[in-house]
Amino acid sequence: MSESCNSRHFSWLMKSCLPNPSDAKSLVPIHHANPPANVTPISSLPDDLLLECLSRVPSSSIPSLTAVCRRWSRLLLSPYFLHLRRRLGLLRHSLFALSAVDSGLFAAVLQVQSETPSWRVSLAVCADGGQGSLSHSRAAAIGPRVYVVSRNAVLRYDSWMGTVALRSPMIFPRKKFAIAVVSGKIYVAGGGGGSEVTAAVEEYDPERNRWEVVTHAARKRYGCIGAAVDGVFYVIGGLKIGNETSRGTAAHVYASSMDLFDVRSRQWLRSRSVPGGGCVVAACAAVGHVYVLSSHAVELSFWRFDARRGGGGGFGEWTRLKSPPLPAQVRLDGTVRFSCVGVEDKVAVVQVVGCIDDLLRRSGRSERGLRESLVLLYNTVDGEWRRAADLPEMITRAACACVEC
């Protein structure tokens, strides 16, 4: 084979890749210009400007951005990033439900403002192996992160990343307690173990991962429910466990009342009672009000408490609302429990059957049409109820909260 190159031996395709000597444009050299000296890479921006840029990315891109470097991960997990996305209107409030299984945590998210809302389910595994101790847990959300608080463990689930981390447990192990979020911190009150009910009210700081006792309640409640509006932590319902003679009367009073703790002043306000008595089985906060679901053995009543302290004059007023339309096969007994969650201008009532086989046996009804968990949405604007998509079958004994994601 000849060592010299002869253009006649090249195919037409190879010739087309060679410059044409008669074409002046083909002889112009290609210069790879360096970027202008005044172009600044994004990594050299100060934290505030970098946060402004990162806060505008889609939610689906956040997990990959945290893997860029430690600095980006720190900024994306900071409260300033959450504040910027909230200010830009990029966060959507959603109903969140979480349940623990041996393999991890099943998390489900429902966009209640969607025209055709449906649940989005994911499975997250706790690297620290703490999901097995979440019996009698309560859930509280701060932005996109849900804190699942149980008697001996606290898990933080990040709805953006889909990750689970073990956090510091409460100082006083307790179950069936009240929980709420005020100004980015979690407050718990009431509950306990066995016959011991604690009066300590604890505050959890997520940034420091630390619990501390901030006050003691005048009344010890077991099985109570929490809500928060306008800087006030409401400890609602529950029972009094004690040795006094009038135990039955005291238990009834506790079951239909609520104590008010002003977080800023660290003072307890005057207690309030739900009209009509009954036993409070669920409560939540939404659009400046506390919504209470009360059981009267054979029926439910639904109430609204005006919790706005801005000088409007309506603070402390109660209004009875339309009761939730439960299916006929649901009985109000120990096998059924309820959870209320405020999601923007909606109140979601989640009904969970604790033991569906036992309920069917008592009612004598067939299983057709009976779901273990159903979701009802109350529109605070028009005062109407509608049924939303039932909880997925793998979500059992769910802890519910409102999450921003």
For each residue, the residues with C-beta under 8 A, 3 or more apart:
1:
2: 6
3:
4:
5: 9
6: 2 9 10
7: 10 15 18
8:
9: 5 6
10: 6 7 14 15 18
11: 14 15
12: 15 16
13: 16 17
14: 10 11 17 18
15: 7 10 11 12 18
16: 12 13
17: 13 14
18: 7 10 14 15
19: 23 26 27
20: 23 26
21: 27
22:
23: 19 20 26 27
24: 27 28
25: 28
26: 19 20 23
27: 19 21 23 24
28: 24 25
29:
30:
31:
32:
33:
34:
35: 39
36: 39
37:
38:
39: 35 36
40: 44 45
41: 44
42: 45 50 53
43: 50 69
44: 40 41
45: 40 42 49 50 53
46: 49 50
47: 50 51 75
48: 51 52
49: 45 46 52 53
50: 42 43 45 46 47 53 54 72 75
51: 47 48 54 55 75 78 80 81 84
52: 48 49 55 56 84
53: 42 45 49 50 56
54: 50 51 57 65 72 75 76 81
55: 51 52 81 84 85 88 90
56: 52 53 88 90
57: 54 61 62 65
58: 61 62
59: 62 90 160 405
60: 63
61: 57 58 64 65
62: 57 58 59 65 66 76 160 161
63: 60 66 67 160 161 162
64: 61 67 68
65: 54 57 61 62 68 72 76
66: 62 63 72 73 76 77 161
67: 63 64 73
68: 64 65 72 73
69: 43 72 73
70: 73 74
71: 74 75
72: 50 54 65 66 68 69 75 76
73: 66 67 68 69 70 76 77
74: 70 71 77 78
75: 47 50 51 54 71 72 78 80 81
76: 54 62 65 66 72 73 81
77: 66 73 74 81
78: 51 74 75 81 82
79: 82 83 143 184 207
80: 51 75 83 84
81: 51 54 55 75 76 77 78 84 85
82: 78 79 85 86 91 143 144 404
83: 79 80 86 87
84: 51 52 55 80 81 87 88
85: 55 81 82 88 90 91
86: 82 83 89 90 91 143 404
87: 83 84
88: 55 56 84 85
89: 86
90: 55 56 59 85 86
91: 82 85 86 143 144 404 405
92: 111 113 404 405
93: 112 113 343 344 402 403 404
94: 109 110 111 112 343 402 403 404 405
95: 109 110 112 341 343 348 350 375 400 402
96: 107 108 109 110 139 141 146 159 400 401 402 403
97: 107 108 110 350 391 395 398 399 400
98: 105 106 107 108 139 146 148 157 395 398 399 400
99: 105 106 394 395 396 397 398 399
100: 104 105 106 131 132 134 137 148
101: 104 105 106 131 394
102: 132
103: 123 125
104: 100 101 123 124 125 126 131 164
105: 98 99 100 101 123 124 125 126 131 148 155 157 164
106: 98 99 100 101 121 122 123 392 394 395
107: 96 97 98 121 122 123 124 146 157 159 162
108: 96 97 98 119 120 121 122 391 392 395 398
109: 94 95 96 119 120 159 403 405
110: 94 95 96 97 117 118 119 120 375 388 389
111: 92 94 114 117
112: 93 94 95 117 343 344 346 348 377 388
113: 92 93 117 344 346
114: 111 117 118
115:
116:
117: 110 111 112 113 114 388 389
118: 110 114 389
119: 108 109 110 389 391 392 395
120: 108 109 110
121: 106 107 108 392 394 395
122: 106 107 108 162
123: 103 104 105 106 107
124: 104 105 107 157 162 163 164
125: 103 104 105 164
126: 104 105 129 130 131 155 164 165 166
127: 164 165
128: 165 166
129: 126 132
130: 126 133 134 153 155 166
131: 100 101 104 105 126 134 155 164
132: 100 102 129
133: 130 150 151 152 153
134: 100 130 131 137 148 150 153 155 399
135: 150 151 175
136: 150 151 175 176
137: 100 134 148 149 150 399
138: 148 149 150 177 178 179 188 226 399
139: 96 98 146 147 148 149 179 399 400 401
140: 146 147 149 179 180 181 186 401
141: 96 144 145 146 147 181 401 402 403 404
142: 145 147 181 184 186 206
143: 79 82 86 91 403 404
144: 82 91 141 158 159 160 403 404 405
145: 141 142 156 157 158 159 206 403
146: 96 98 107 139 140 141 156 157 159 401 403
147: 139 140 141 142 154 155 156 157 167 186 204 206
148: 98 100 105 134 137 138 139 154 155 156 157 399
149: 137 138 139 140 154 170 179 186 188
150: 133 134 135 136 137 138 153 154 175
151: 133 135 136 170 173 174 175 193
152: 133 169 173
153: 130 133 134 150 166 169
154: 147 148 149 150 166 167 168 169 170 204
155: 105 126 130 131 134 147 148 164 165 166 167
156: 145 146 147 148 164 165 166 167 206
157: 98 105 107 124 145 146 147 148 163 164
158: 144 145 161 162 163 164 165
159: 96 107 109 144 145 146 162 403 405
160: 59 62 63 144 405
161: 62 63 66 158
162: 63 107 122 124 158 159
163: 124 157 158
164: 104 105 124 125 126 127 131 155 156 157 158
165: 126 127 128 155 156 158
166: 126 128 130 153 154 155 156
167: 147 154 155 156 209
168: 154 204 209 210 211
169: 152 153 154 173 211
170: 149 151 154 173 174 188 202 204 211
171: 200 202 211 212 213
172: 192 198 200 202
173: 151 152 169 170 193
174: 151 170 177 188 190 191 192 193 198
175: 135 136 150 151 191 192 193
176: 136 190 191 222 223 224 238
177: 138 174 188 189 190 191 192 224 226
178: 138 188 189 190 191 221 224 225 226 233 234 235 236 238
179: 138 139 140 149 186 187 188 226
180: 140 186 187 226 227 228 233 234 285
181: 140 141 142 184 185 186 187 228
182: 185 187 228 231 232 233 263
183: 231 263
184: 79 142 181 206
185: 181 182 203 204 205 206
186: 140 142 147 149 179 180 181 203 204 206
187: 179 180 181 182 201 202 203 204 214 226 228 233 261 263
188: 138 149 170 174 177 178 179 191 201 202 204 226
189: 177 178 200 201 202 217 221 224 226 233 235 261
190: 174 176 177 178 197 198 217 220 221 222 223 224 235 238
191: 174 175 176 177 178 188 197 198 221 222 223 224
192: 172 174 175 177 196 197 198 220 222 241
193: 151 173 174 175 196
194:
195: 241
196: 192 193
197: 190 191 192 220 221 222 240 241
198: 172 174 190 191 192 220
199: 216 217 218 220
200: 171 172 189 213 216 217
201: 187 188 189 213 214 215 216 217 233 261
202: 170 171 172 187 188 189 211 212 213 214
203: 185 186 187 211 212 213 214
204: 147 154 168 170 185 186 187 188 210 211
205: 185 208 209 210 212
206: 142 145 147 156 184 185 186 209
207: 79
208: 205
209: 167 168 205 206
210: 168 204 205
211: 168 169 170 171 202 203 204
212: 171 202 203 205
213: 171 200 201 202 203 216
214: 187 201 202 203 266
215: 201 261 266 268
216: 199 200 201 213
217: 189 190 199 200 201 220 221 235 259 261 268
218: 199 259 268
219: 240 254 259 271
220: 190 192 197 198 199 217 240 241 242
221: 178 189 190 191 197 217 224 235 237 238 239 240 254 259
222: 176 190 191 192 197 238 239 240 241
223: 176 190 191 237 238 239
224: 176 177 178 189 190 191 221 235 236 237 238
225: 178 235 236 237 238 280 282 283
226: 138 177 178 179 180 187 188 189 233 234 235 236 283
227: 180 234 236 283 284 285 290
228: 180 181 182 187 231 232 233 234 285
229: 232 234 285 288 289 290 307 308
230: 288 307 308 309 310
231: 182 183 228 262 263 264
232: 182 228 229 260 261 262 263 269 307 309
233: 178 180 182 187 189 201 226 228 260 261 263
234: 178 180 226 227 228 229 258 259 260 261 283 285 290 307
235: 178 189 190 217 221 224 225 226 238 258 259 260 261
236: 178 224 225 226 227 257 258 280 283 290 292
237: 221 223 224 225 254 255 256 257 258 279 280 281 283
238: 176 178 190 221 222 223 224 225 235 254 255 280
239: 221 222 223 251 254 255
240: 197 219 220 221 222 247 250 251 253 254
241: 192 195 197 220 222
242: 220 247 250
243: 247
244: 247 250
245:
246: 249 250
247: 240 242 243 244 250 251
248: 251 252
249: 246 252 253
250: 240 242 244 246 247 253 254
251: 239 240 247 248 254 255
252: 248 249 255 256 277
253: 240 249 250 256 257 273
254: 219 221 237 238 239 240 250 251 257
255: 237 238 239 251 252 278 279 280
256: 237 252 253 273 274 276 277 278 279 280 294
257: 236 237 253 254 271 272 273 274
258: 234 235 236 237 271 272 273 274 280 283 290 305
259: 217 218 219 221 234 235 268 271
260: 232 233 234 235 268 269 270 271 272
261: 187 189 201 215 217 232 233 234 235 267 268 269
262: 231 232 265 266 267 268 269
263: 182 183 187 231 232 233 266
264: 231
265: 262
266: 214 215 262 263
267: 261 262
268: 215 217 218 259 260 261 262
269: 232 260 261 262
270: 260
271: 219 257 258 259 260
272: 257 258 260 305 316
273: 253 256 257 258
274: 256 257 258 277 278 280 292 294 303 318
275: 303 318 320
276: 256 294 296 301 320
277: 252 256 274 294 296
278: 255 256 274 294 295 296 301
279: 237 255 256 294 295 296
280: 225 236 237 238 255 256 258 274 283 292 293 294 295
281: 237 293 294 295 300 337 338
282: 225 292 293 338 339 340 349
283: 225 226 227 234 236 237 258 280 290 291 292 293 340
284: 227 290 291 340 341 342 347
285: 180 227 228 229 234 289 290 291 307 342
286: 289 291 342 343 344 345 346 347 380
287: 342 344 345 380
288: 229 230 306 307 308
289: 229 285 286 304 305 306 307 308 380
290: 227 229 234 236 258 283 284 285 304 305 307
291: 283 284 285 286 302 303 304 305 321 340 342 347 378
292: 236 274 280 282 283 302 303 304 305 340
293: 280 281 282 283 300 301 302 303 324 338 340 349
294: 256 274 276 277 278 279 280 281 300 301 302 303
295: 278 279 280 281 299 300 332
296: 276 277 278 279 299 300 301
297: 332
298: 332
299: 295 296 323 332
300: 281 293 294 295 296 323 324 326 332
301: 276 278 293 294 296 320 323
302: 291 292 293 294 320 321 322 323 324 378
303: 274 275 291 292 293 294 318 319 320 321
304: 289 290 291 292 318 319 320 321
305: 258 272 289 290 291 292 316 317 318
306: 288 289 314 315 316 317 318 319
307: 229 230 232 234 285 288 289 290 315
308: 229 230 288 289 312 314 315
309: 230 232 315
310: 230
311:
312: 308 315
313:
314: 306 308 317
315: 306 307 308 309 312
316: 272 305 306
317: 305 306 314
318: 274 275 303 304 305 306
319: 303 304 306
320: 275 276 301 302 303 304
321: 291 302 303 304 378 383
322: 302 378 383 384 385
323: 299 300 301 302
324: 293 300 302 349 376 378 385
325: 376 385 387
326: 300 330 351 376
327: 330 369 370 374
328:
329: 363 365 369 370
330: 326 327 336 351 353 370
331: 335 336 359 362 363
332: 295 297 298 299 300 336
333: 336 359 362
334: 354
335: 331 353 354 355 356 358 359 362
336: 330 331 332 333 351 352 353 354 359
337: 281 351 352 354
338: 281 282 293 349 350 351 352
339: 282 349 350 352 398 400
340: 282 283 284 291 292 293 347 348 349 350
341: 95 284 347 348 350 400 401 402
342: 284 285 286 287 291 346 347 348 402
343: 93 94 95 112 286 346 347 348 402
344: 93 112 113 286 287
345: 286 287 379 380 381
346: 112 113 286 342 343 377 378 379 380
347: 284 286 291 340 341 342 343 377 378 380
348: 95 112 340 341 342 343 375 376 377 378 388 400
349: 282 293 324 338 339 340 375 376 377 378
350: 95 97 338 339 340 341 373 374 375 391 398 400
351: 326 330 336 337 338 373 374 375 376
352: 336 337 338 339 372 373 391 396 397 398
353: 330 335 336 356 359 370 372 373
354: 334 335 336 337 358 397
355: 335 358 359
356: 335 353 359 360 367 370 372
357: 360 361
358: 335 354 355 361 362
359: 331 333 335 336 353 355 356 362 363 370
360: 356 357 363 364 365 366 367 370
361: 357 358 364
362: 331 333 335 358 359
363: 329 331 359 360
364: 360 361
365: 329 360 370
366: 360 370
367: 356 360 370
368:
369: 327 329
370: 327 329 330 353 356 359 360 365 366 367
371: 374 390 391
372: 352 353 356 391 393 396
373: 350 351 352 353 390 391 395 396 398
374: 327 350 351 371 387 390 391
375: 95 110 348 349 350 351 387 388 389 390 391
376: 324 325 326 348 349 351 385 386 387 388
377: 112 346 347 348 349 385 386 387 388
378: 291 302 321 322 324 346 347 348 349 383 384 385
379: 345 346 382 383 384 385 386
380: 286 287 289 345 346 347 383
381: 345
382: 379
383: 321 322 378 379 380
384: 322 378 379
385: 322 324 325 376 377 378 379
386: 376 377 379
387: 325 374 375 376 377
388: 110 112 117 348 375 376 377
389: 110 117 118 119 375
390: 371 373 374 375
391: 97 108 119 350 352 371 372 373 374 375 395 398
392: 106 108 119 121 395
393: 372
394: 99 101 106 121
395: 97 98 99 106 108 119 121 373 391 392 398
396: 99 352 372 373
397: 99 352 354
398: 97 98 99 108 339 350 352 373 391 395
399: 97 98 99 134 137 138 139 148
400: 95 96 97 98 139 339 341 348 350
401: 96 139 140 141 146 341
402: 93 94 95 96 141 341 342 343
403: 93 94 96 109 141 143 144 145 146 159
404: 82 86 91 92 93 94 141 143 144
405: 59 91 92 94 109 144 159 160
